[in-house]
Amino acid sequence: MAAPGSVTVALQVAEVLETIVSRCVGPEGRQVLCTKPTGEVLLSRDGGLLLEALHLEHPIARMIVACVSSHLKKTGDGAKTFIIFLCHLLRGLHAIREKEKESFTSENIHTHAWHWKNSCQWKYIAQALLMFQTQILDGIVDQYLSRHFLSIFSSPANERTLCRNSLELLLEAYFCGRVGRNNHKFISQLMCDYFFKCMTCKSGVEAFELVDNCFVELNVGVTGLPVSDSRIVDGLVLHRDFSIYCPADGDIRMVIVTESIQPLFSASKSEFILNSEAQFQTSQFWIMEKTKTVMKHLHSQNVKLLLSSVKQPDLVIYCAGLSGISVVECVSAEEISLIHRIAGLSPCALPQVSSQCDICSTALVKFCKPLVLRSKRYVHLGLISTYTFIPHCMILCGPVLGLVQQHESALHGAFKMLRQLFTDLDLNYVIQTKDQNDTSSPLIYKNSRENIPLPEIDKYQDIIVKKKDKLEKTQNCLKVYSNSVSSDIDLETEIPCSISKVTPTDTFQTDETLKCSSPPKIWKINDHELLIENNSTENPITENTRAEISYENVQITDTARRGHMLLARSKLLTTHASQDHCSSTMPAGCVLPVGGNFEILLHYYLLNFAKRCPQSEETVVSVLIANALLGIPRILCKPKKGIHSFPLLYLRSLQALQTTQPMISGQAGLESVAAKYQLLTSVFQCLTKILTIDLIISIRRQPQKTGNEDSEEEF
């Protein structure tokens, strides 16, 4: 059965998903109980896990969830916000369809009807959204929203220092929406401890990539124990047990093999002929002596640990025990790859090694011992890292497997978020300078017909974020200091970067401050590099901006008279002689206070842009995005009353922006700006896919296999 694709159908599907995820949004969100198709019961606040657990039949619903999963693989966060923002965008488009169907008409009524019949108007809107992002939105974020950014680093840009207090504010806000209320602070502290134990002052994005790619090998889940028993252990824990364990002291060298050490009777694809039993006995004796020789040679090289990716014969295990060498068999390829990246150790072909030459492919380990967790045995290795990552492993405990898996997913997502936070974000948009030969002139947005300067706002002053109920305990205060030269804003705390007392047996540093070197922020305009400066002296904007702007008040009915379309104008943008493409970089570590600050700020600047933009298409898209952004803080503030309700919060924020007064947030916590920006782009891409659907064909799924196929022997 086929049905035409429409925004109405997509909105109905998105509203169902919104109803599910909106129940567990924010600090006051509840846990959702659902049953997986396998019959397993899931109780969680994690939006990604809840969406993946749903048994969806509608094609659009499956496509939306697939887009959310793709977004989570990049950022590790934002599943619930993704659905809420997408749903509000669809509501805005539905309102446009109902109220202003002639908004995008460029010819006549006949052409208008033909466009609506063939869904061309939605493809047109999809293109307009993407062009708005690449040509306008990036510029607004870079030139205006960036003035409010905090930095998670507390030192200058060329030698950034990361303080534990800043990281705690970031992680507590992250885990607050994904982990139960009784565990999110403990998991946040565990994550902070792991971060400062594993990262060095030279650690960069590569270390986060390693943890992200090898997270399964860097944690061990244990069921039947309370969550409070979770801990961090030094070194690497292999998900295998010793085939034979020989205690060793002093220097311990390790070697990796990927094939059997015991020689074979014959090579592959060859024939071995025995004429008598004596020849067979002689061959076996030679194989045994050869194996003993190899193991003795390993012992002479001080090799006391043998890791093998294959199952070794019993003779090898026996000879290893005689030589005092511990053996671990069937080590996974992922664990071998992780050891190679950390210790720089490559596999060695031992059968071809002569007894008179040294074995080069060895690595030192601090210790090698068995580790027993409940009823399972593991191999605990103390690797000596040659990398910027110091190997540690997380032991995650929980009463049931489902809770352990939720904590693993949340921690993995946190590393994805940090990986993106510590990476510079590239922004590209269209600009024009006053003088093309003078690249230092102020940047002004250029459209196809006339120059329209983006709204200016005076330098942002002190922003103080306080949490009253924790003020006496933590005395954390986030302050933003204006800088007339650089737009980078540092995050400072009133208390020193110290932690609670550490026991003498703890090995990580008590001064938990990391310094990271990074280049300063640079603009690149037509292959000319410029240092960023912020010398704005214009008067602040004092216009009154409403929370919602009705589409009826937007002048969008003159499109047909002007005869200009955004798609056609895109060609002018790439060929106009007076336009430049600006490539700017959002520096790593940019954050904002939680509680809807990013959405309200971007909403404010988008509406200011819409007021000064005479082009109907850009105005409609700007207002559409601005109004949809408010849906996120509105849901966050839904359970709050009085001065913390959304209307009063919104009015206070607008008043602060218009009068350049400090913005005050009632929540303590930070969130990544890069993750928020990636969320916008991911939602726009998902919405583009929805708007380009012409026809929906429902195909009944084949029943999934629940067991193995019956073998022929059973019949």
C-alpha positions as CSV (number, residue, x, y, z in Angstrom):
1,M,0.0,0.0,0.0
2,A,1.4,3.4,-1.1
3,A,0.8,6.8,0.5
4,P,2.1,10.2,-0.5
5,G,4.8,11.6,1.6
6,S,3.9,14.8,3.5
7,V,4.9,16.9,6.4
8,T,1.7,16.0,8.2
9,V,2.5,12.3,8.2
10,A,6.1,13.0,9.4
11,L,4.8,15.3,12.1
12,Q,2.4,12.7,13.4
13,V,5.3,10.1,13.6
14,A,7.6,12.6,15.2
15,E,5.1,13.6,17.8
16,V,4.7,10.0,18.9
17,L,8.5,9.8,19.4
18,E,8.5,13.2,21.1
19,T,5.9,12.0,23.6
20,I,8.3,9.2,24.6
21,V,11.5,11.1,24.9
22,S,10.1,14.3,26.4
23,R,9.3,12.4,29.6
24,C,12.9,12.0,30.5
25,V,14.4,15.3,29.4
26,G,16.5,17.4,31.7
27,P,17.4,17.0,35.4
28,E,13.7,16.5,36.3
29,G,13.1,13.9,33.7
30,R,11.8,10.5,34.6
31,Q,12.9,7.0,33.6
32,V,10.9,5.3,30.9
33,L,10.0,1.6,31.1
34,C,9.7,-0.2,27.9
35,T,9.9,-3.8,26.6
36,K,12.3,-4.7,23.8
37,P,11.2,-7.0,21.0
38,T,13.3,-9.7,22.6
39,G,11.1,-9.5,25.8
40,E,13.8,-7.8,27.8
41,V,12.5,-5.0,30.1
42,L,14.4,-1.7,29.8
43,L,14.3,1.1,32.4
44,S,16.3,4.1,31.2
45,R,16.6,7.8,30.7
46,D,18.9,7.4,27.7
47,G,17.1,8.7,24.6
48,G,19.3,6.7,22.2
49,L,18.7,3.4,24.0
50,L,14.9,4.1,24.3
51,L,14.6,4.9,20.5
52,E,16.6,1.8,19.5
53,A,14.5,-0.4,21.8
54,L,11.3,0.6,20.0
55,H,9.8,-1.8,17.5
56,L,8.9,0.6,14.7
57,E,6.9,-0.3,11.6
58,H,6.5,3.1,10.0
59,P,9.2,3.8,7.4
60,I,9.6,7.5,8.5
61,A,9.9,6.5,12.1
62,R,12.7,4.0,11.3
63,M,14.4,6.7,9.1
64,I,14.3,9.2,12.0
65,V,15.7,6.7,14.5
66,A,18.4,5.8,12.0
67,C,19.3,9.5,11.7
68,V,19.5,9.8,15.5
69,S,21.8,6.8,15.7
70,S,24.0,8.3,13.1
71,H,24.2,11.5,15.1
72,L,25.0,9.7,18.3
73,K,27.9,7.9,16.6
74,K,29.4,11.4,16.0
75,T,28.6,13.2,19.2
76,G,27.4,10.7,21.8
77,D,24.6,13.0,23.0
78,G,21.5,14.8,21.9
79,A,19.0,12.0,21.0
80,K,16.1,13.5,22.9
81,T,16.9,17.1,21.8
82,F,17.1,15.8,18.2
83,I,13.5,14.5,18.3
84,I,12.2,17.6,20.1
85,F,13.9,20.1,17.7
86,L,12.8,18.0,14.6
87,C,9.2,17.9,15.8
88,H,9.1,21.7,16.3
89,L,10.5,22.3,12.9
90,L,7.8,20.0,11.4
91,R,5.2,21.9,13.3
92,G,6.5,25.2,11.9
93,L,6.4,23.8,8.4
94,H,2.9,22.5,8.9
95,A,1.9,26.0,10.0
96,I,3.4,27.4,6.9
97,R,1.5,25.0,4.8
98,E,-1.8,25.9,6.5
99,K,-1.3,29.7,6.6
100,E,1.0,30.7,3.8
101,K,0.7,28.2,1.0
102,E,1.4,31.0,-1.5
103,S,4.7,31.9,0.2
104,F,6.8,29.9,-2.1
105,T,4.8,30.6,-5.3
106,S,7.0,32.1,-8.0
107,E,4.8,31.8,-11.1
108,N,1.0,31.5,-10.8
109,I,-1.8,29.5,-9.3
110,H,-1.4,26.7,-11.8
111,T,2.3,26.4,-11.2
112,H,1.6,26.6,-7.5
113,A,-0.8,23.7,-7.6
114,W,1.5,21.6,-9.7
115,H,4.3,22.2,-7.2
116,W,2.2,21.1,-4.3
117,K,0.9,18.1,-6.1
118,N,4.4,16.9,-6.9
119,S,5.9,17.8,-3.5
120,C,8.4,20.2,-5.2
121,Q,7.7,22.8,-2.6
122,W,9.1,20.6,0.2
123,K,12.3,19.9,-1.9
124,Y,12.6,23.6,-2.3
125,I,12.3,24.2,1.4
126,A,14.9,21.5,2.1
127,Q,17.4,23.2,-0.2
128,A,16.6,26.5,1.5
129,L,17.3,25.0,4.9
130,L,20.7,23.6,3.8
131,M,21.7,26.9,2.1
132,F,20.7,28.9,5.1
133,Q,22.9,26.7,7.3
134,T,26.0,27.0,5.0
135,Q,25.6,30.6,4.0
136,I,24.0,32.4,6.9
137,L,23.8,30.3,10.1
138,D,27.5,29.6,10.3
139,G,28.2,33.3,10.0
140,I,25.8,34.1,12.9
141,V,27.3,31.5,15.1
142,D,30.9,32.6,14.3
143,Q,30.4,36.4,14.5
144,Y,27.8,36.8,17.2
145,L,27.0,33.7,19.1
146,S,30.7,33.1,19.7
147,R,30.9,36.2,21.9
148,H,29.0,34.3,24.6
149,F,31.2,31.2,24.5
150,L,33.0,30.1,27.6
151,S,36.1,28.0,27.4
152,I,36.6,24.8,29.4
153,F,40.3,25.7,29.5
154,S,41.5,28.2,32.1
155,S,44.8,29.3,30.4
156,P,45.6,31.2,27.3
157,A,44.9,29.7,23.9
158,N,48.5,28.7,23.2
159,E,48.9,26.6,26.4
160,R,45.4,25.6,27.6
161,T,45.0,24.2,31.1
162,L,42.1,21.9,31.9
163,C,40.9,22.1,35.5
164,R,39.0,19.2,37.1
165,N,36.2,21.6,38.3
166,S,35.4,22.6,34.8
167,L,35.3,19.0,33.6
168,E,33.0,18.0,36.5
169,L,30.5,20.7,35.5
170,L,30.5,19.5,32.0
171,L,30.2,15.8,32.8
172,E,27.6,16.2,35.6
173,A,25.3,18.0,33.2
174,Y,25.9,15.3,30.6
175,F,25.2,12.3,32.8
176,C,22.3,14.0,34.5
177,G,20.2,13.3,31.4
178,R,21.4,9.7,30.7
179,V,22.0,8.0,34.1
180,G,19.6,7.6,37.1
181,R,19.6,10.3,39.7
182,N,21.1,8.1,42.3
183,N,24.1,7.2,40.2
184,H,24.9,10.1,37.8
185,K,27.2,11.9,40.3
186,F,29.2,8.7,41.0
187,I,29.5,7.9,37.3
188,S,30.6,11.5,36.6
189,Q,33.3,11.3,39.3
190,L,34.4,8.0,37.9
191,M,34.7,9.5,34.4
192,C,36.7,12.4,35.8
193,D,39.1,10.1,37.6
194,Y,39.5,8.0,34.4
195,F,40.2,11.1,32.3
196,F,42.9,12.5,34.5
197,K,44.6,9.1,35.0
198,C,44.7,8.3,31.3
199,M,45.5,11.7,29.7
200,T,48.8,13.5,29.8
201,C,49.7,17.1,29.1
202,K,50.5,16.0,25.5
203,S,47.3,14.1,25.0
204,G,45.3,15.3,22.0
205,V,42.4,14.3,19.9
206,E,44.2,11.0,19.1
207,A,43.9,9.8,22.7
208,F,40.1,10.4,22.6
209,E,39.9,8.6,19.3
210,L,41.7,5.6,20.8
211,V,39.3,5.4,23.7
212,D,36.3,5.9,21.4
213,N,37.4,3.2,19.0
214,C,38.6,0.7,21.7
215,F,36.1,1.5,24.5
216,V,34.9,-2.1,24.6
217,E,38.4,-3.4,25.3
218,L,39.0,-0.6,28.0
219,N,36.1,-1.6,30.3
220,V,34.9,-4.7,32.0
221,G,31.2,-5.2,33.1
222,V,30.5,-7.1,36.3
223,T,27.0,-8.0,37.4
224,G,25.8,-8.9,40.8
225,L,27.6,-6.1,42.6
226,P,26.5,-2.6,43.5
227,V,27.3,0.4,41.3
228,S,29.5,1.8,44.0
229,D,32.0,-1.1,43.6
230,S,32.9,0.3,40.2
231,R,36.6,1.3,40.0
232,I,39.5,2.1,37.8
233,V,42.5,-0.2,37.6
234,D,45.9,0.5,36.2
235,G,46.9,-1.2,32.9
236,L,44.8,-3.3,30.6
237,V,42.4,-6.1,31.4
238,L,42.2,-8.8,28.7
239,H,38.9,-10.6,28.4
240,R,40.6,-14.0,28.6
241,D,42.2,-16.3,31.2
242,F,45.7,-17.7,31.4
243,S,46.2,-21.0,29.6
244,I,49.1,-21.4,32.0
245,Y,50.3,-18.9,34.6
246,C,53.8,-18.7,35.9
247,P,54.4,-16.0,38.5
248,A,57.3,-13.7,37.5
249,D,59.3,-10.9,39.2
250,G,61.5,-8.2,37.8
251,D,61.5,-7.2,34.2
252,I,58.8,-8.9,32.3
253,R,58.9,-9.0,28.5
254,M,55.9,-9.8,26.4
255,V,55.7,-11.2,22.8
256,I,52.7,-11.6,20.5
257,V,52.2,-14.4,18.0
258,T,49.5,-14.9,15.5
259,E,50.3,-18.5,14.5
260,S,51.1,-21.8,16.1
261,I,54.6,-22.1,17.5
262,Q,54.7,-25.9,17.1
263,P,56.1,-26.7,13.6
264,L,53.8,-28.7,11.4
265,F,54.5,-32.0,9.7
266,S,54.2,-30.3,6.3
267,A,53.4,-26.9,4.8
268,S,50.0,-26.0,3.5
269,K,49.0,-27.6,0.2
270,S,51.8,-30.1,0.3
271,E,52.0,-33.9,0.9
272,F,54.0,-35.5,3.7
273,I,54.7,-39.2,3.2
274,L,55.7,-41.6,6.0
275,N,57.2,-45.0,5.1
276,S,57.5,-46.3,8.6
277,E,56.5,-45.7,12.2
278,A,60.2,-44.9,13.0
279,Q,60.0,-42.0,10.6
280,F,56.8,-40.8,12.4
281,Q,58.5,-41.0,15.8
282,T,61.5,-39.2,14.5
283,S,59.4,-36.4,13.1
284,Q,57.5,-36.1,16.4
285,F,60.8,-35.9,18.3
286,W,62.1,-33.3,16.0
287,I,58.9,-31.2,16.4
288,M,59.2,-31.5,20.2
289,E,62.8,-30.5,20.3
290,K,62.1,-27.6,17.9
291,T,59.3,-26.3,20.2
292,K,61.5,-26.6,23.3
293,T,64.3,-24.7,21.5
294,V,61.9,-21.9,20.7
295,M,60.6,-21.6,24.2
296,K,64.1,-21.8,25.7
297,H,65.1,-19.0,23.4
298,L,62.2,-16.9,24.6
299,H,63.2,-17.6,28.2
300,S,66.8,-16.5,27.4
301,Q,65.4,-13.2,26.0
302,N,63.6,-12.7,29.4
303,V,60.2,-13.2,27.7
304,K,57.8,-14.3,30.4
305,L,54.4,-13.6,28.7
306,L,53.2,-15.0,25.4
307,L,50.0,-13.6,23.9
308,S,48.6,-15.7,21.1
309,S,45.7,-14.9,18.8
310,V,45.2,-18.6,18.0
311,K,44.9,-21.8,20.0
312,Q,48.3,-23.3,20.7
313,P,48.9,-27.0,20.9
314,D,49.3,-28.7,24.2
315,L,53.0,-29.2,23.5
316,V,53.5,-25.4,23.4
317,I,51.7,-25.0,26.7
318,Y,53.8,-27.7,28.3
319,C,57.1,-26.3,27.1
320,A,56.0,-22.8,28.2
321,G,55.4,-24.1,31.7
322,L,58.8,-25.7,31.8
323,S,60.4,-22.4,30.7
324,G,58.4,-20.3,33.2
325,I,56.4,-18.5,30.5
326,S,52.8,-17.5,31.0
327,V,50.5,-18.1,28.0
328,V,47.2,-16.3,27.0
329,E,45.5,-17.9,24.0
330,C,42.7,-16.6,21.7
331,V,43.4,-12.9,22.3
332,S,41.0,-10.9,20.1
333,A,42.3,-8.9,17.1
334,E,40.9,-5.7,18.7
335,E,42.9,-6.3,21.9
336,I,46.1,-7.0,19.9
337,S,45.5,-3.8,17.9
338,L,45.0,-1.9,21.2
339,I,48.3,-3.3,22.6
340,H,50.0,-2.3,19.4
341,R,48.8,1.2,19.6
342,I,49.6,1.7,23.2
343,A,52.9,-0.2,23.6
344,G,54.0,-0.3,19.9
345,L,54.3,-4.1,19.9
346,S,53.8,-6.0,16.7
347,P,53.3,-9.7,16.3
348,C,56.4,-11.9,15.9
349,A,56.9,-15.0,13.7
350,L,58.6,-17.3,16.3
351,P,58.9,-20.5,14.2
352,Q,61.2,-18.6,11.8
353,V,63.3,-17.0,14.6
354,S,66.8,-18.4,15.0
355,S,68.1,-19.3,18.4
356,Q,71.2,-17.2,17.7
357,C,69.4,-13.9,17.1
358,D,67.6,-11.5,19.4
359,I,63.8,-11.1,19.3
360,C,63.1,-7.5,18.5
361,S,59.3,-7.5,18.8
362,T,59.1,-7.5,22.6
363,A,57.7,-5.0,25.1
364,L,58.1,-4.5,28.8
365,V,55.2,-4.8,31.2
366,K,55.1,-3.7,34.8
367,F,53.1,-6.7,36.0
368,C,51.2,-9.7,34.7
369,K,48.7,-11.4,37.0
370,P,45.2,-12.9,37.0
371,L,42.2,-10.8,38.0
372,V,39.1,-12.4,39.4
373,L,35.8,-10.5,39.2
374,R,33.0,-12.5,40.7
375,S,33.1,-15.9,39.0
376,K,35.2,-14.8,35.9
377,R,38.9,-14.7,35.5
378,Y,40.8,-12.1,33.5
379,V,44.4,-11.3,32.6
380,H,45.6,-8.0,34.1
381,L,48.6,-6.4,32.3
382,G,50.6,-3.4,33.4
383,L,51.5,-2.0,30.0
384,I,54.2,0.7,29.6
385,S,52.8,3.2,27.2
386,T,54.8,4.7,24.4
387,Y,51.7,6.8,23.5
388,T,50.1,9.9,24.9
389,F,47.5,7.6,26.5
390,I,48.3,6.0,29.8
391,P,46.3,2.7,29.8
392,H,43.7,2.2,32.5
393,C,40.6,0.0,32.6
394,M,37.2,0.7,34.1
395,I,35.5,-2.0,36.1
396,L,31.8,-1.2,35.8
397,C,29.6,-3.0,38.4
398,G,25.8,-3.2,38.6
399,P,23.2,-5.4,40.1
400,V,21.9,-6.4,36.6
401,L,23.3,-6.5,33.1
402,G,21.0,-3.9,31.8
403,L,22.2,-1.2,34.2
404,V,25.8,-2.1,33.5
405,Q,25.2,-1.7,29.7
406,Q,23.5,1.7,30.3
407,H,26.5,3.0,32.2
408,E,28.8,1.6,29.5
409,S,26.8,3.4,26.8
410,A,26.8,6.7,28.8
411,L,30.5,6.6,29.4
412,H,31.2,5.8,25.8
413,G,29.0,8.6,24.7
414,A,30.8,11.0,27.1
415,F,34.1,10.2,25.4
416,K,32.5,10.9,22.0
417,M,31.4,14.2,23.3
418,L,34.8,15.1,24.7
419,R,36.4,14.0,21.4
420,Q,34.3,16.5,19.5
421,L,34.7,19.2,22.2
422,F,38.5,19.0,22.0
423,T,38.5,19.3,18.2
424,D,38.3,22.6,16.4
425,L,35.1,23.1,14.4
426,D,35.2,24.5,10.9
427,L,32.6,27.1,9.9
428,N,32.1,28.2,6.3
429,Y,29.9,31.0,5.1
430,V,29.6,33.8,2.5
431,I,30.9,37.2,3.4
432,Q,31.9,40.4,1.8
433,T,34.5,43.0,2.8
434,K,34.1,46.7,2.4
435,D,37.2,46.6,0.2
436,Q,38.1,43.4,-1.5
437,N,41.8,44.4,-1.5
438,D,41.7,45.0,2.2
439,T,41.1,41.8,4.0
440,S,41.1,43.5,7.4
441,S,37.9,45.3,6.9
442,P,34.8,44.3,8.9
443,L,32.9,41.3,7.8
444,I,29.4,41.9,6.4
445,Y,27.0,39.3,5.0
446,K,26.3,39.7,1.3
447,N,23.1,38.6,-0.4
448,S,22.3,38.6,-4.0
449,R,20.8,42.2,-4.2
450,E,22.2,44.4,-1.5
451,N,24.5,44.5,1.6
452,I,22.7,43.7,4.8
453,P,24.9,44.0,7.9
454,L,24.2,41.4,10.6
455,P,22.9,42.9,13.9
456,E,25.6,44.0,16.2
457,I,25.5,43.8,20.0
458,D,27.9,45.4,22.4
459,K,30.7,43.5,24.1
460,Y,29.2,40.9,26.4
461,Q,30.1,41.6,30.0
462,D,30.2,39.4,33.1
463,I,28.0,36.2,33.0
464,I,27.7,34.6,36.3
465,V,26.2,31.2,36.6
466,K,25.3,30.2,40.1
467,K,23.5,27.4,41.8
468,K,22.1,28.6,45.1
469,D,21.7,25.2,46.8
470,K,25.4,24.4,46.2
471,L,27.0,27.8,46.5
472,E,28.3,27.3,50.1
473,K,29.6,23.8,49.3
474,T,31.3,24.3,46.0
475,Q,31.6,28.1,45.5
476,N,31.8,27.5,41.8
477,C,31.3,30.6,39.7
478,L,31.5,30.9,36.0
479,K,32.6,34.3,34.8
480,V,32.9,35.6,31.4
481,Y,35.3,38.5,31.0
482,S,35.1,40.7,27.9
483,N,38.2,41.1,25.8
484,S,38.6,43.8,23.3
485,V,41.3,42.0,21.4
486,S,40.2,38.3,21.3
487,S,36.8,36.7,21.3
488,D,38.1,33.8,23.3
489,I,36.5,33.7,26.8
490,D,38.1,31.8,29.6
491,L,36.3,29.9,32.3
492,E,37.6,30.5,35.8
493,T,36.6,29.2,39.2
494,E,36.9,30.9,42.5
495,I,38.4,27.8,44.2
496,P,41.7,26.2,43.3
497,C,41.8,23.1,41.1
498,S,42.1,20.6,43.9
499,I,40.4,17.4,44.7
500,S,39.7,15.4,47.8
501,K,42.5,13.7,49.7
502,V,44.1,10.8,47.9
503,T,45.3,7.7,49.6
504,P,49.1,7.1,49.4
505,T,48.5,4.0,47.3
506,D,46.8,6.0,44.6
507,T,49.1,6.6,41.6
508,F,47.5,9.5,39.8
509,Q,48.4,13.1,40.3
510,T,46.6,15.1,43.0
511,D,47.1,18.3,41.1
512,E,44.5,17.4,38.4
513,T,45.2,20.0,35.9
514,L,46.1,19.2,32.3
515,K,47.9,21.6,29.9
516,C,47.2,21.2,26.3
517,S,48.9,23.1,23.5
518,S,46.9,24.3,20.6
519,P,47.2,27.0,17.9
520,P,45.3,30.3,18.2
521,K,42.1,30.9,16.4
522,I,42.6,31.9,12.8
523,W,40.3,33.0,10.0
524,K,41.0,32.2,6.4
525,I,39.5,34.4,3.7
526,N,40.3,33.5,0.2
527,D,43.5,31.7,1.3
528,H,44.7,34.7,3.4
529,E,45.1,33.9,7.1
530,L,44.0,36.5,9.6
531,L,44.1,36.6,13.4
532,I,40.7,37.1,14.9
533,E,40.0,40.4,16.7
534,N,36.9,41.7,18.2
535,N,36.9,45.5,18.3
536,S,33.2,46.1,18.1
537,T,32.1,49.5,19.5
538,E,28.6,49.8,18.1
539,N,25.7,50.5,20.3
540,P,23.7,47.5,21.6
541,I,20.5,46.5,20.1
542,T,17.6,47.5,22.3
543,E,14.7,46.4,20.2
544,N,12.0,44.3,21.8
545,T,11.9,40.8,20.4
546,R,8.9,38.5,21.0
547,A,9.2,34.8,21.9
548,E,7.2,33.8,18.9
549,I,6.8,35.6,15.6
550,S,3.7,34.7,13.7
551,Y,4.2,33.8,10.0
552,E,1.3,36.1,9.2
553,N,3.5,39.1,10.2
554,V,6.3,38.1,7.9
555,Q,6.2,39.7,4.5
556,I,6.6,36.7,2.3
557,T,3.9,37.3,-0.3
558,D,6.0,39.4,-2.6
559,T,8.1,36.5,-3.9
560,A,6.1,36.1,-7.1
561,R,6.4,39.8,-7.8
562,R,10.1,39.9,-7.4
563,G,10.6,36.7,-9.3
564,H,13.7,35.6,-7.3
565,M,14.1,32.2,-5.8
566,L,16.7,31.0,-3.3
567,L,17.8,28.2,-5.5
568,A,18.5,30.5,-8.4
569,R,20.2,32.9,-6.2
570,S,22.7,30.3,-5.1
571,K,24.4,30.5,-8.4
572,L,24.9,34.2,-7.9
573,L,26.5,33.5,-4.6
574,T,29.2,31.5,-6.2
575,T,29.8,33.7,-9.2
576,H,29.3,37.2,-7.8
577,A,32.6,39.1,-8.1
578,S,32.2,41.0,-4.8
579,Q,31.7,38.0,-2.5
580,D,34.2,35.9,-0.6
581,H,33.9,32.6,1.2
582,C,35.1,32.8,4.8
583,S,36.5,29.8,6.6
584,S,36.6,30.3,10.3
585,T,37.4,27.9,13.2
586,M,35.5,27.5,16.4
587,P,38.3,26.7,18.9
588,A,38.2,23.6,20.9
589,G,36.7,23.7,24.4
590,C,33.8,26.1,23.7
591,V,31.0,25.6,26.2
592,L,27.8,27.3,27.4
593,P,25.8,27.1,30.6
594,V,23.1,24.4,30.5
595,G,19.4,25.1,30.6
596,G,18.7,26.4,27.1
597,N,21.2,29.2,26.9
598,F,22.4,28.1,23.4
599,E,18.9,27.9,22.1
600,I,17.8,31.3,23.5
601,L,21.0,33.0,22.2
602,L,20.7,31.6,18.7
603,H,16.9,32.3,18.7
604,Y,17.7,35.9,19.6
605,Y,20.2,36.5,16.8
606,L,18.1,34.6,14.2
607,L,15.1,36.9,14.9
608,N,17.3,40.0,14.7
609,F,18.6,38.7,11.3
610,A,15.0,38.1,10.1
611,K,13.9,41.6,11.0
612,R,16.7,43.1,8.8
613,C,16.5,40.6,5.9
614,P,14.0,41.6,3.2
615,Q,14.3,38.3,1.4
616,S,11.2,36.2,2.1
617,E,12.8,32.8,1.9
618,E,15.6,33.7,4.3
619,T,13.2,35.4,6.6
620,V,10.8,32.4,6.8
621,V,13.7,29.9,7.3
622,S,15.2,32.1,10.0
623,V,11.9,32.5,11.9
624,L,11.2,28.8,11.5
625,I,14.5,27.8,13.1
626,A,14.3,30.4,15.8
627,N,10.8,29.4,16.9
628,A,11.7,25.7,16.8
629,L,14.8,26.3,19.0
630,L,12.6,27.6,21.8
631,G,10.9,24.2,22.1
632,I,13.9,22.8,23.8
633,P,14.2,25.2,26.8
634,R,10.4,25.2,27.0
635,I,10.4,21.5,27.7
636,L,13.3,21.8,30.1
637,C,11.5,24.4,32.2
638,K,8.1,22.6,32.0
639,P,8.2,21.2,35.5
640,K,9.4,24.5,37.0
641,K,7.2,27.1,38.5
642,G,7.5,30.8,39.5
643,I,10.6,32.7,38.6
644,H,12.2,29.5,37.0
645,S,9.3,29.0,34.6
646,F,10.0,29.4,30.9
647,P,8.2,32.7,30.2
648,L,10.1,34.5,33.0
649,L,13.4,32.8,32.0
650,Y,12.9,33.9,28.4
651,L,12.0,37.5,29.3
652,R,15.0,37.8,31.7
653,S,17.3,36.5,29.0
654,L,16.0,38.9,26.4
655,Q,16.3,41.8,28.8
656,A,19.8,40.9,29.6
657,L,20.8,40.6,25.9
658,Q,19.2,43.9,25.0
659,T,20.7,45.8,27.9
660,T,24.1,43.9,27.9
661,Q,23.5,42.8,31.5
662,P,24.8,39.6,33.0
663,M,22.7,36.5,32.1
664,I,22.0,34.4,35.1
665,S,21.3,30.7,34.9
666,G,19.6,28.7,37.7
667,Q,21.5,25.5,36.9
668,A,25.1,24.6,37.4
669,G,26.6,22.8,34.5
670,L,28.1,23.2,31.1
671,E,27.4,21.8,27.6
672,S,29.5,21.5,24.5
673,V,28.8,24.1,21.8
674,A,30.2,21.8,19.1
675,A,27.7,19.1,20.1
676,K,24.9,21.7,19.9
677,Y,26.0,22.9,16.5
678,Q,26.3,19.3,15.2
679,L,22.8,18.7,16.5
680,L,21.5,21.5,14.3
681,T,23.2,20.2,11.2
682,S,22.1,16.6,11.9
683,V,18.5,17.7,12.3
684,F,18.6,19.7,9.1
685,Q,19.9,16.7,7.2
686,C,17.2,14.5,8.6
687,L,14.5,17.1,7.8
688,T,15.9,17.3,4.3
689,K,15.4,13.6,3.8
690,I,11.9,13.8,5.1
691,L,11.0,16.7,2.8
692,T,12.3,14.9,-0.3
693,I,10.0,11.9,0.2
694,D,7.5,11.6,-2.6
695,L,5.9,8.3,-1.9
696,I,5.8,5.9,1.1
697,I,5.4,2.2,0.3
698,S,4.5,0.1,3.3
699,I,6.1,-3.4,3.0
700,R,5.3,-5.9,5.7
701,R,8.5,-7.1,7.4
702,Q,9.5,-10.8,7.3
703,P,9.4,-12.3,10.7
704,Q,12.8,-12.2,12.4
705,K,14.5,-15.5,13.1
706,T,14.6,-16.3,16.8
707,G,16.7,-19.5,16.6
708,N,18.9,-21.5,14.4
709,E,17.6,-23.3,11.4
710,D,16.6,-26.9,11.9
711,S,19.4,-29.2,10.7
712,E,18.9,-32.1,8.3
713,E,19.6,-34.5,11.1
714,E,16.5,-33.5,13.0
715,F,14.2,-34.6,10.2
